[in-house]
Amino acid sequence: MKSNYSTCIALLCFLYLEQYYNSIICDAYSYRFGFRPIRSVHPNALKGSSGEDISGQFKGLKGPDTTPLLDSVHYPHDLKRLDLKQLKTLAHELRWETINAVSKTGGHLGSSLGVVELTVALHYIFNAPEDRIIWDVAHQAYPHKILTGRRHRMHTLRQLHGLSGFTNRQESEYDCFGAGHSSTSISAALGMAVGKNLLSKPINNCIAVIGDGAITGGMAYEAMNNAAYINTRIVVILNDNGQVSLPTGQPSAGGVGPAGALSGYTSRLLTSSAFKSFRDIAKGINKLMPDELQNVNKRVDAYVRGIATGGTLFEELGFYYVGPVDAHDLDNLVPILENIRDNVPITKPVLLHIKSIKGKGYPPAEAASDKYHGVAKFEVSTGKQQKQKEKTMSLTNVFANSLINIMEGDRSVVAITAAMPGGTGLDRVGRRFPKRTYDVGIAEQHAVTFAAGLAVEGVKPYCAIYSTFMQRALDQLIHDVALQQLPVRFILDRAGLVGNDGATHHGTFDLAYLGCVPDLVIMAPSDEIELQNMVETQHGINNMPSVVRYPRGNGYGEEVLKDVFSGANNASSSLYVNGEMPAKGCALPIGKGRVVKEHTVANPALKVSILSIGTRLVESVHAARALEKMVPDVSVKVADARFMKPLDTEMLTTLAAESNLLITVEEGSKGGFGSHVMHYLTDEGLLDSGTCSFRSMCVPDIWIEAGPQKDQYDIAALNEQHIVNKVMQVLGSIRERHAEQKAAASKSDRDGQMVKPSVGDKPASARLLSSYLENKL
């Protein structure tokens, strides 16, 4: 009875403490270091989706007419002469400079607006480039670029031969570490700090700025775990803006909040000073209760204090935790950074937790659910983006619709994304099937092995990840999925050249790094209907993993496909029905390609076969037609491989046997599809006779910079004209070789008529060999 009474009293006390904590403590922030608490960092934003036009809500938005302070700041050392009041004015000018610059080029706006004050404070307190400032992902580095001598080039942002959309070591000495992928900054900062110590450099300030999305990546915790272990000071600034996924707030199995428990943890973090007075009250009440109840309350007190102070997680990792701090309050931020710089021991890593508003200071950005994370060119006064109206559906949406169709008929199918629901189309899937859609945060390795575990139980997971991010989970794909022949269905969006995000985001390596993995089906659709078919094909593959990879962009539409496949025997598999895409995809035979253009020239002197995989097929067909017009005695066949693994060896054998030239075309790096075809042809001796020449066209072994996709295809030499040029070049060599062989045969005939050897005569080579052997003996 006494035990039950004590338990009830303890529960009542805990509920009282929890209620008191929620009502009072959530608004009470620390005066650690003696500075003001945060006030209303996250106001309620208007509800607007990333695809919704909210520009009608805003009119007449305008920044300052002149920027006198910003005009006087060319490099960070120019900041040192400003006082705090001037820094605030500079931040205002810098924010609108960023808005105006991005309005002309497009880019990552919301994240950059959220760190304007932080950028000013960092460059004011620290001395870059000697002090190292590392921006995780670095899509938020536009204000940093403006303050570090690149303001005059911001009009070239993410353009060909222009500024990178991320930090880039080749671009500026102030970009001490390149980025584009997440969760790398803490490891890099730790390496720099240790390097400075080893080289006995007198000043060692290495700062990693990482967001609440990027810190969900496991690599960040590996670095933090190591930092305290080796007793090295780094400063980690956790920029908490509540935007873990892109966009955050999409329906999934975890609800509509930011993905992961960590985001909920950081949102509860308070500091200890405000809690002390509350703890004093709790202790006073505690003394009036029985001893055993006092012990229970002590445990409750320790628990509440742990979640309130922020020390539980980060301090257990060995970091000195400071925060939360208002990221937009320079009066608070500047002295705190100065204190950290001057007063924290060189052996103690620090985590400064700041709360920021993504899109701060620009109402359209603050109102949108994606906070204008990535925008097209836009009108500053209204926020209206200049998005071209697409005539055809994006390949991402084709995938999403196909998966929704499958999930409607099969309750065992689930969808997984790693913090990219919008980019992969799983936001659409989540709205239809929230309980079967999983956003795991920025955790590709976990996503893959999580999918493997689901497959063990008979669930059919579709794991949708950008090709460039799949690189991070290759070991899991090999060890946890393929080696165990688990039927995980991988969807690699942005496979190929991605346009303005540039080299950090190109998905050109997947065919090469996946092609060497046994027991893996790899498909690449040539168009939107083939994508629909391949997603359906994956649904039926239950004995091994499978991959469908497709590039960024839209489908071709009915007219283009009707033209490309006119006359093909199997055209129906890539044609619209009554102006619409088919309602459902058709499963394809595994490992079987198709011929989309037969030879049409009668009795040609030379035959060419172009074997394409993926969306370069349309360019290949156009090139084939152009070649037949240019060179009347050449006939060109075009085939679509569809599968890289398994290869359609029957089709390959036929193409090699009937062709003078076989050429492969792929939107992937060296070591991919062309290499696999070459292995087969050489291993089977299909090139030994010399009657068939082989060439491959792929993305060259260079880093292709940011710019429009069309320009990148030109750099990679993968457009129609490049295919024509390659074929013409090789055909010229073949004709020369044929002419030389004909001339040699003619000369041999003439020589044979002049000197006829007797039956007993040995060929010259045999006579030389006999003479050599006699001399040797």
Residue, then its C-alpha position, 0 to 999 in steps of 0.5 A: m500500500k505504501s509502495n503504491y502510494s509512493t508511486c502515485i505521488a512520484l508520478l504526480c510530481f513528475l507530471y507536475l514537473e513536466q507541466y512546469y517544464n513545458s510552460i516555463i522552461c521552454d521559454a527560459y534560455s541561459y545566461r551562460f557567458g552572461f548574454r541574453p536569451i533567445r526570443s521567438v526564433h521560430p515564428n509560425a510561418l505561412k503554410g506553403s509547399s515547395g511547389e506552391d506559388i505563394s508569391g501573390q502574398f507579397k508585393g513591393l519587397k525591396g532591400p536598401d538602395t545603397t550598401p555603403l558598408l558592404d561596398s567598403v568590405h572587400y575581404p574579411h580583414d575589412l570587417k575588423r574596423l567596424d563596431l557592433k552597430q555597423l556589423k548589424t547594418l552590414a548584415h542587413e546589406l549582406r542579406w539583401e545582396t545575397i537575395n539580389a544575387v540569387s534572384k539573377t542566377g537561382g541557387h540555394l537561397g534559404s540556407s544562406l539567408g539563415v547564416v548571414e549574421l553568423t557569417v559576419a560574426l565568424h569573419y569578425i572574430f576569427n582570422a580566415p584563411e589562417d583560422r579555418i572555417i568549414w561549411d558543412v554541405a556549403h550550400q549556405a556559403y553565399p554570404h561567405k563568398i561575398l565577404t571573401g572577395r567574390r562579390h563581383r562574380m556572384h552573377t556567375l554563381r552556378q554558371l559555366h566557368g562561374l562560381s561554384g554553388f559550394t565551397n571550392r578549394q580551387e576558387s578561393e583560399y578562404d574555402c579551406f575545404g570543398a563540400g557538397h555532401s553532408s556531415t564531413s565538416i567536423s572530421a575535416a576540422l579535426g584533421m586540420a586542428v591536429g595538423k596545426n598541432l603537429l606542425s606547431k602552428p601558434i594559432n589553432n582555430c578550426i570551426a565547423v558549421i553544421g546543420d541539424g540535418a547534416i548532424t544526423g549523419g553518422m560521420a559527424y558522431e564518429a568525428m565528435n567521438n574522436a575529437a574528445y578522445i585525442n584532446t583537441r579543441i575544435v569549435v562545432i557550430l550546430n546551426d539548428n533551423g528545424q529543416v532536416s529533410l528537403p522539404t521538412g514536414q512531408p508525411s511519413a511513418g515518423g509523422v510530419g516533423p523533422a526526421g529523427a529523434l535528434s531533431g526533437y532532442t536539439s529542439r528541447l535543449l535549454t541551458s542550466s541557469a534558468f533551470k536552477s531556480f526551478r530546481d531550488i523550488a523542486k528541492g524545497i518540495n522534495k524535503l517535505m516528502p518521505d525519504e524513498l520519494q525524495n530518491v525518486n524525485k532526485r532521479v526525476d530531477a536528474y532526468v529533467r535537468g539532463i534534457a534541459t541543459g543539453g549536456t546529456l548527449f554532447e557533453e557525454l561525447g566530451f564537448y563543452y556545450v554552449g547554447p542555445v543562442d539566437a543566430h540572428d542576434l549579433d549583440n549575443l553572438v559576437p561576444i560568445l564567439e570571442n569568449i570561445r576563441d579566447n577562454v576555452p582550453i586548447t584540449k577541449p572541443v566546443l559545441l555552440h548550438i545556435k537557433s536560426i531561421k532558414g530564409k531569415g529576412y525574406p518573407p517568401a522564403e520564410a513562408a515556404s515549407d522548403k524555406y526557398h531551399g533551392v530556387a530558380k531565378f525570381e522576382v525580388s519584389t514578390g518572390k515569384q520564381q521564373k520557372q518554365k512551364e514543363k510540357t512533360m512530366s519529370l522523371t522523378n514524378v514518373f517514378a513516384n506515380s509508378l511506385i504509388n500504383i504498385m503500392e496500391g496493389d501490394r501492401s508489402v511495398v514500402a518506400i525509403t528516402a534519406a532526407m530527400p523526399g522532394g528530390t526523389g518524389l517520395d513526398r508524393v508517395g508519403r502523402r498517399f501512403p504515410k505509414r509505408t514511407y520512411d525518411v531516415g534523415i541524412a543517413e544513406q548507410h542506415a537507409v540501405t541496411f534498414a531496407a535489407g532488414l525489411a527485405v529479410e522479413g518479406v517486405k519489398p523496399y524501394c530505396a530512393i537515393y540520389s546517385t551521388f549520395m549512393q556512393r556513401a553506402l556502397d559497402q552496405l549495398i555490397h555487404d548487407v544486400a548483394l552478398q545476401q541476395l536480398p531483394v532491395r529495389f534501389i532507385l538512383d535519381r540524378a544519375g548522370l550530369v546534373g547541371n548547376d550543382g556541378a561536380t559534387h552532385h554528378g551521378t556519373f559513377d554508379l554504373a562503374y562502382l555497381g557494375c562490379v557487384p555480383d548478383l545485382v540487376i542494373m537497368a537504365p531507362s531511355d525514356e519516361i515509359e521505359l522508367q515506368n516499365m523498369v519500376e514495374t520490373q523491379h517489383g517482380i525481382n524477388n531473388m536479388p537486389s536491383v537498380v534503376r538509374y535515371p538522370r535529372g530532367n523530364g520525359y520526352g513526351e509523345e511527339v518525340l517518342k513517336d518520331v524516335f520509335s517510328g518503324a521499330n518492331n517493338a515501338s509500342s513499349s515506348l509510346y503513349v496511349n491516346g496522348e497519355m502515358p500508360a496507366k501502368g508499366c509492363a515488366l520487361p524480360i530480364g537482361k534483354g535489350r531491343v533494337v529501335k532502328e534497323h538498317t535501312v540502306a540497301n547493300p551498304a559499303l559499311k554497317v554501324s551499330i550504336l548501342s545506347i544505355g539510358t537517355r542518350l538513346v534519342e540522341s543516338v537515333h538522331a545521330a543515326r539518321a544524320l549519318e545515313k543522310m551524310v554518307p549514303d553507303v553507310s547503314v546504321k542500326v540503333a539498339d537500346a541495351r536497357f540492362m547493364k547487368p545482365l548484358d544481352t549477350e545474344m544481341l551483342t553477338t549479333l551486333a558484333a557479327e554484322s557490324n564494321l563498327l560497334i559503338t556504345v553510348e552512356e551517360g556514365s564514367k569510364g569503367g561502366f557500360g562500355s567496359h562491360v561490353m568490351h570485356y564480353l566482346t574480347d573474352e568471346g573473341l568477337l573482335d579477333s577477326g578484325t572485321c568489327s571495330f569497337r569504340s565507347m562514348c562516356v563521360p570523360d575522365i575530368w571534373i565537369e563544372a556547374g552549368p546547364q545540362k546541355d553545355q555539360y553534354d557538350i563538354a562530355a561529347l555526348n550529344e547528337q553531333h558528337i556521336v556523328n563525329k565519332v562515327m565519321q572519324v572511325l569510319g574514315s580509319i576503317r576506309e583507310r585500312h580497307a584501302e591499304q588492305k586492298a592495295a597490299a592484296s593487289k601488290s601481292d598478286r603482282d609480285g606473285q605473277m613476277v616470281k613464282p616460288s617452287v613447291g619446295d620453297k619456304p616462306a621468307s619468315a620460315r627461312l629466317l627462322s631456320s637460319y636463326l636456329e642454325n646459327k643458335l645451334 
